[in-house]
Amino acid sequence: MNFDFSDEQKQLRDEARKFLADRCSPATVRVILEGPEPYDRALWKGLGEMGFLGAAIPEAYGGVGLGHLELCVIAEELGRANAPVPMASSIYLAAEALMLWGTEAQKTAWLPRLASGAAVGTLALGEGVGRVTERTIKAQMAGGKLSGVKMPVADGDVADVAVVAAREATGVSLYLVDLAGPGVSRETLETIDPTRSQARIIFDGAPAERLGEAGQGWRLASDLLDRAAVLMAFEQVGGSDRALEMARDYALERMAFGRQIGSFQAIKHMLADMYVAATLARSNAYYGAWALSTDSPELPVAAATARVSATQAYQHCAKNNIQVHGGMGFTWAFDCHLFYRRANALALALGSQTTWEDLLIERMRRRNDAPAAA
């Protein structure tokens, strides 16, 4: 078995890192953080032109037709650069749902636009505070019209199309909604990370098309979240590594009492703990990447494992990066808070840490209780 990416995939990683180093510096992130724009439109367009957005989208629909392993590589670099773009909403969720369950007409209409960056997609599941379950979905679909309120919706204020969970006679189903159409209004919500916007979307008789099998919306949404969890884990791994590098570099440069602060045992232990957390997360993310790319039945367990460990690692590394920087780490002038914001935003992006821990326990118990194959 090969437990590493291929030479071609590593070359893609190097290409993505160079591109983002040139186009997505911390100063670029701050422009979005402090300005009126919800995301970096020039960077988003550039990602489309480079083929990064369409890495896993088939060539027949305007993509590059590589695969999910390549998308994992790109996701890691986006996380490392703290890129202020709606990658997760548009590509990991909306484009993935269309590839899995879209009709030919739906794929033709939206996938080329998502691959090029000409359109932004999103997933609308939650309807307020608390854990999202099948029973909490109250939005209604009747006569081809969708009504209800979805919040928070990641990048919902800038999205052009949404995959929406709503209830009909047969149960919860998924629907595709053109957000530029009638019956849709939205407002931006305040979040800890303004570079990844959230919105409240009100549907009032909005035209909608079914996506996937009727009454199977919750199962489909769960499968979609598993797939996105693996990709987002790579973003979190990239962010963890960068936070660790920032802390290490500062510990080697900063002098106190005539010595580098990295020579103090307390700092050494902090950096070592960060390294262990980031390395464990990477190992689990690789497990998830294998399961995703092979459509393995292990994917539910692998996705939850990657999600839990990557969330823990990023929050731990981002927090301790601030601690290593000391009093300066808490200031607006240093970049530590950019990663701390993103770590906490991603920790809730696909459901809380507690939700994924419960899923992992449940799925491992179910797997252990399953009868052995003859």
N, C-alpha and C positions, 0 to 999 in steps of 0.2 A: 504494500500500500504506500502511496505517496502522501506524506503529511505536510507538504509544502506546495506553494503555488509554482507553476511552471516558469521557465525563463521568459516566455512571451508575456505571461501575466505580470511578472516582476518588471518587465520593460514598460508595460502599460502603467504600472504604479509609478515608475520614475517619470513617465511622461505627464501623468496627472499631477504629481508633486511639483514638477517644474512649472506647469501651467498655473497652478494655484499659488505658488510662491510669487509669480509675476503679477497675477491678477487679484489675489485675495490676501493682502497683507493685513495685520491687525488694524492699521489705519483705515483700510477699506471697510472692515467690520464696524469700526467706530462711526463711520459716516452713516451707516444704516442704523446703528444703535441710537445715535443722537439726532438723526434727521427725520424727515417726514416720509421717506420711502420705506415700504414694508419689506422689500428685499432688493438685492443687487441685480437689477435688470440687465446690465451689461455683462456681468459675470454669468448670469443664467443663459443669455444668448450665446456667449462664448462656449459654455459647456455643451450646448446643443450643436454648435458648429464643429466642435471637436469630436462629436459622436459619443460623448460620455453619457448623455441622457438616454440615448437609444442603445446602450450597450447590450441589453438583454432583449430588446424589441426586435422581432424578425425583420429582415430586409424588405419583405413584401409590404410592410407597414411603415416604412421610412426609418427603420432602425439599422443598427450595425450587425445584429444577429450573432453576437458573441455568446453570451450566456451569463448565468447568475454568478459564477465565480469571478468573472471580470467585473461585474457590477459590485461585488463585495470589495474588490481591490479599490475601485473608485470611491466607494462609500467611506472606506478607511481614510483616504486622503482628504475627502471633504470634511470629515470629522476633525482631522488633524489641523486643517486650515480654519476650522470654525466657520465654514462658508455660510453666509447669510442668504440661502436660496431654499426654495420649497421642494427640495429633492425627495424627501420622504413622502410627503403628501402626494406629489405628482407622479413619481416613478415607482416607489416601493409599493404604493397602495392603489392609486387610480389606474395607472398603466398595467399593473400586475392583474388587477381585477378584470380589466378589459381583455387582456391576453388569455386569461383562464376561462372566462364565461361570456365574453361579448359575442354578439352576432357579427357576421361579416360586415354588415352595414355599420355597426357601432365601432368596430375596429378600424374600418377604413376612414370613418369620419374623425376619430379622435387620436388614434395612436401616432400617425405621422406628425400631428401638431404637438403632441406631448414629447415625442422624440426630438423634435427640432427646438423645443422651448417656446414655440409660438403660442402654446396654451399651457395652463396650469390646472392640474386636477387635485382632488382631495377626497377624503372619506369622511362621511358624517354619520357617526353612530350615537354618541352621547347626547343626552337631553337635559343635562344639569349636573349638580354636584353628586358625587358618589360613584360607586362601581357600576359599570354598564353591564347589564345582563339582558337576556332575551325578554324578560318581563318588564324591564324599565323602558323599553321602546314603545312609545305612545303615538308617534307620528302615523297618520292614516293615509292609505291609498284607496281611492274609489273613483271609478270611471276614468281612469287614466290621469287623475289629478292628485297631487300630493299636498298634504297639509300637516303642519306641525312645526316645532321649533327644535333646532339642533344646536347644541353648545357644550363645550367649546369645540370648534371645528378648526383644525390646524390649517393655516393659510386660506381659510374660508373667505377672507375679505378680498383676496386677489385671484381666487380660483375661477376658472371658466366652466368647469364641469365637476360634478360631484357624484360619487357613489353613495347612495343614501339608504339606510335601513328603515323600513316602514312596515306597518302592519296592514294586512288585508285579510280576506275571509279564510284563506288557507294557512295563515300564520305570518311570520315575519319574512319578508322578501327584500332583495336588493334592487334598487332602481338607479337609473342613470338620468341625471337632471342637468340640462343646460342652464347654468346660472345667469346667463344673459337673457333668458326668456322671461315671460310674464309670471307673476305670482311669487317672485323671489325678492326679498329685501335682507340686508345684512348690516351688521355693525361690528367694528373692531373692539376687542376686549383688551384690557391691560394685562400684561404677563410679566414674569420675572425676566424674560428674554425677548425684548422687542425685535430682535433680528429673526425671530421665528413667530410670526403673528398668529393670533387666534381670533375667532369671530363667532358671533351668534348669527345664525341664518334662520329666517322665518319663511316658511313655505305656506302660501295661501292659494291653493288650487293651481300649483305649478305643474305643467305637463311633465310626465316622467315615463321612461321606458323600462320595462323589467330587464334586469341583468341576472342571468342564471335562472335556475329552476324555482318555480313558485313555492313558497312556504319553506324554503331551505336557506333563507337569508342568514340566520344566526350561525348555522354550520359553515356556510361559505365565508362569512365574516371572520369566524374563528380561524379558518384555514388561511385566510388572507393575512390576518394579524401575525400568525406564526411565521409566514414567509417574510413579512416586513420586519419582524423581530430580529431575524438573523442579519438582515442588511443594516438595521439600525445598530445592532451590536457592533458591527464593524465601524460605524461612525463613532460609537462610544469608545472603542479600543483606540482609534486614531486620536481622539481627544485626550484619553488617559495617557497615552505615550507622550503627547506634546506637553501636557501639564507636568509630567514627570521630568521631561527634558528641561523645561523652564526652571523647575525647582532645583535640579542638579546644577544647571549652569549658574544660577544665582548663588548656590551654596559654595561653588568653587571661586566665585568672584568676590563675594562679600567678606570683608575682613572685620573681625571683632577681637579685641584683646590681643592684637598682633598675629592672629591666626585666621585661616579660612574657616567660616562657620561650618563648612562641610566636614571639618575634622572633629567636631563635637559629637559625642556619642548619641545625644538625643536627635540630632539632625540625621546622622547615619541611619538610625533605626527607622526614622520617619520615611526616608528615601527607600530603604529596603522594603518596608511594608508596602509602599506605593508600587515598587517594582513587582513584588509578588502578586499583588492584586491585578495589575495590568497584564502580567504574563498568564495568570490563570484565566483571565477574561479572553485573551487571545486564543488560548488552547480551546476553550469552549466555543468561541466564534468559528474556529476552523471546523470543529465538529458540526456546527450548524450549517456551515457553507457546504460541507460534504453532503449532508442530508438534503439540503435545498437543491443542490445541483443534480442529485441523483434521484430525486423524488422518493427518497427512502421512507418507509413506514416509521423510521426513527425520528422524523422531522418534528412532531409535537414535543417530544422530550428534548431533542437537541435545541429547538427554538427557545423553549422555556429556560433551559440551562444557560444558553448564550445570553438571553435577555437578563436573567437574574445576576449572573456574574459580571456582565459588562456594565450594568447599571451601578452595581456596588463599586466596581473599579473606578468608573468615571467620577462618581460623587466623592469617593475617597481621595483620588488623586487631585481633583480640582480643589477640594477643601484643604488638603495638606500642602498644596502648592502655595496657597495663601499663607499658611502657617510658616513655611520655610522662609518666605519673603518678609515675615515679621510685620511690624507696623506699616511698612510700605505696601504690603500685599493687599491691604484693605482700601488703599486709595484708588481714586478714579484714574489717576495717571498711569498706573501699572495695568498690565493686560490680564492679570490673574482673574479678575471678576468676569471677564468675557467667557472664560471656560467654566467658571462656577455657575454662571447663569445658564449656559447651554447644558451642563451636566444635569441640573435640576429640571430644566424644561424637557429634556429627553427622557428623564426618569418617569415622567407622567404621559409621554406622548402616545403610547400604545396601551395604557393601563398602568396602574400603580405597581410598585415593587411587590406589595403584599398580594395583589392579584396574581402576578406571575409566579410568586413563590407557592401560592395555593395550587395553581395549575400544575406546577412542576411536581409537587407532592402527589397530587391526584393522578397525574399521568404515569409517574413511576410506580405507584401502587397498582394501577390498572395493568401496567405491563408485567409487573412481577406476579400478579394474580392470574394472568392469562395462561391457559393450558399450553404445555410445550408441544411443538410441532411433532407430528408422528415421524 
